[in-house]
Amino acid sequence: MPKSWSKPEPLFNGKDLQGWEPIGDTANNHWVVKDGLLVNEAHGANLKTTRTFDDFKLHFEVNCPDLANSGFYLRGRYELQLEYEPAGREPHEREMGSIYGRLAPSVQLPRMTGQWETFEVTLVGRTVTVVRNGVTTIESKQIDGITGGALDANEGEPGSFYIQGDHTGGLKFR
């Protein structure tokens, strides 16, 4: 771990998409700001930060509708799964709060469809800790490589955050 962290900085200003840009299917960009929230209204483009990040502590809140399937990519390479597909449809390493296909949460939390959930994610090198709704679900685990959908495979370099918008819409972030 770093000896100290820098001062926290907001990723989203609650007013517009400053600091973010659509990628992928940009002709079908459905990311908007409504009532201070970052909202993906429908299946379409992904959204990534214009800045890149090295080691970090990340805080975000997400509201996932039923049947949602998305992900929040750490450095654009490791997908933190955000989903509320039918229970039991996916293996544990593809459920809400997992590092998609790599690390399953050690604790299964109740589904909170349509409610706000909090994520605190620390990533140092390839070692990740995930705290969901105040419960540590992945603690100091090594990620064994990039996950599907990664922007690149340059694991030793800083990378952007990006949010999937190409699966389903309806997710809200604050």
C-alpha positions in Angstrom: 0.0 0.0 0.0 1.1 3.6 -0.6 2.4 5.4 2.5 -0.3 8.0 1.9 -3.1 8.7 -0.5 -3.7 12.0 -2.3 -6.7 14.2 -1.5 -10.0 12.6 -2.8 -11.2 13.9 -6.2 -14.6 13.6 -7.7 -15.0 11.6 -11.0 -18.4 13.0 -11.7 -19.6 16.6 -11.1 -23.4 15.9 -11.1 -24.0 18.5 -13.8 -22.6 17.1 -17.1 -20.3 14.5 -18.6 -17.2 16.6 -18.2 -14.2 14.2 -17.7 -16.1 11.3 -19.4 -16.4 10.3 -23.1 -18.4 7.6 -24.9 -16.6 4.7 -26.5 -17.6 1.8 -28.6 -21.0 2.3 -30.2 -20.8 6.1 -29.9 -23.6 6.6 -32.4 -25.9 5.1 -29.7 -24.7 7.0 -26.7 -27.4 7.0 -24.0 -25.4 8.4 -21.1 -27.0 11.5 -19.6 -27.1 13.5 -16.4 -30.5 13.6 -14.8 -31.2 15.2 -11.4 -27.5 15.0 -10.5 -27.2 11.3 -11.4 -25.1 9.7 -14.2 -27.7 7.5 -16.0 -27.4 5.0 -18.9 -30.9 5.2 -20.4 -30.5 2.3 -22.8 -28.2 -0.3 -24.4 -25.5 1.5 -26.4 -22.1 3.1 -25.9 -19.7 2.5 -23.0 -18.4 5.5 -21.0 -14.8 6.1 -19.9 -12.9 8.7 -18.0 -10.6 11.0 -20.0 -8.1 10.7 -17.1 -6.1 7.7 -16.2 -5.3 6.3 -12.8 -2.7 4.1 -11.1 -3.3 2.8 -7.6 -6.5 4.2 -6.1 -9.3 4.0 -3.6 -12.7 4.4 -5.5 -16.1 5.2 -4.0 -19.3 5.1 -6.1 -22.9 4.4 -5.6 -25.0 2.5 -8.1 -28.7 1.7 -8.5 -29.2 -1.4 -10.7 -32.7 -2.3 -12.0 -33.8 -5.9 -12.3 -32.2 -7.8 -15.2 -29.3 -5.2 -15.3 -25.9 -6.4 -16.6 -23.0 -3.9 -16.6 -19.6 -3.5 -15.2 -17.3 -0.8 -13.8 -13.8 -1.3 -15.2 -10.9 -0.6 -12.9 -8.0 1.0 -15.0 -10.1 -0.2 -18.0 -8.8 -3.7 -17.5 -10.6 -5.4 -14.6 -14.4 -5.5 -14.6 -16.2 -5.1 -11.3 -19.5 -6.8 -12.2 -22.7 -4.9 -11.7 -25.7 -7.1 -12.4 -29.1 -8.3 -11.3 -29.9 -11.1 -13.7 -32.1 -13.9 -12.4 -30.6 -15.5 -9.2 -28.4 -18.5 -9.9 -28.1 -17.7 -13.6 -24.4 -16.9 -13.4 -21.5 -18.6 -11.5 -20.3 -16.8 -8.4 -17.3 -15.2 -10.1 -19.8 -13.4 -12.5 -22.3 -12.2 -9.8 -22.7 -8.7 -8.4 -19.5 -7.3 -7.0 -17.2 -10.0 -8.4 -14.1 -9.3 -10.5 -15.7 -10.8 -13.6 -14.6 -14.4 -14.2 -11.7 -14.0 -11.8 -12.7 -13.4 -8.1 -16.0 -14.3 -6.5 -17.2 -12.3 -3.5 -16.5 -14.2 -0.3 -19.9 -13.1 1.1 -23.2 -13.3 -0.8 -25.2 -10.2 0.0 -29.0 -9.9 -0.5 -30.1 -8.6 -3.9 -31.1 -4.9 -3.7 -32.8 -4.4 -7.1 -33.7 -0.7 -7.7 -32.0 0.5 -4.5 -28.7 2.4 -4.0 -25.7 0.4 -3.2 -22.2 1.6 -2.2 -18.9 0.3 -3.4 -15.5 1.1 -2.0 -12.7 -0.4 -4.2 -9.0 -0.3 -3.5 -6.6 -1.4 -6.2 -2.9 -1.4 -5.7 -1.0 -3.1 -8.5 -3.2 -6.1 -9.2 -4.3 -6.5 -5.6 -8.0 -5.6 -5.0 -10.3 -5.1 -2.0 -14.0 -4.6 -2.6 -16.4 -3.4 0.1 -20.0 -3.5 -0.8 -22.6 -1.8 1.4 -20.0 -1.8 4.2 -19.2 -5.5 4.0 -15.8 -6.6 2.7 -16.6 -9.1 0.0 -13.1 -9.4 -1.6 -10.1 -8.7 0.6 -6.6 -8.2 -0.7 -6.9 -10.7 -3.6 -4.6 -10.7 -6.6 -6.3 -10.4 -10.0 -4.8 -13.0 -12.3 -5.0 -10.9 -15.5 -7.4 -8.7 -17.4 -11.0 -9.5 -17.8 -13.1 -9.7 -21.0 -13.9 -6.3 -22.5 -10.6 -4.7 -21.2 -9.5 -1.6 -23.1 -5.9 -3.0 -23.3 -3.6 -5.5 -21.7 -1.0 -2.9 -20.4 -1.4 -3.9 -16.7 1.7 -2.0 -15.5 0.4 1.3 -16.8 -2.3 3.7 -15.5 -5.7 3.3 -17.1 -9.1 4.9 -17.3 -12.3 3.9 -15.4 -15.0 2.8 -17.8 -18.6 1.7 -17.4 -20.3 -0.7 -19.7 -23.3 0.6 -21.5 -23.3 -2.0 -24.2 -25.2 -4.7 -22.3 -28.3 -3.2 -20.7 -29.4 0.3 -19.7 -31.2 1.6 -16.7 -28.2 1.8 -14.3 -27.7 5.0 -12.3 -24.6 6.2 -10.6 -23.8 8.9 -8.1 
